[in-house]
């Protein structure tokens, strides 16, 4: 498979069991699970990035805004989560804060562009990532 187009050119479809890939210029779908046939439902990569609830009822956060004050943008830091509007990595801030509430006072001295809300979002994302691994 040769993926040279912009990601928005591709569409994924599913019926709940199989997953197929549709290229905007092609008429045929590529069955990614090797189980052809079935009713098909369309969704885009942007749909995948939005929040959703798993079959087990566990919420999944939106990919591009995983917590308050945190953004994921492809052209910023290679898609690594950063503090909104900056190039400061979320894990840099959460490592600086740690579990010490007193570090918030020092935060603004070293990182004046980082709000308390974004710092708390960075710590929350770090905890979620740690809990998932």
Helices and strands as residue ranges (DSSP letters): G 7-9, E 10-14, E 19-23, E 30-31, E 41-44, H 45-49, E 52-53, E 59-60, G 63-65, E 70-71, G 77-79, E 82-83, H 90-97, H 103-110, H 116-132
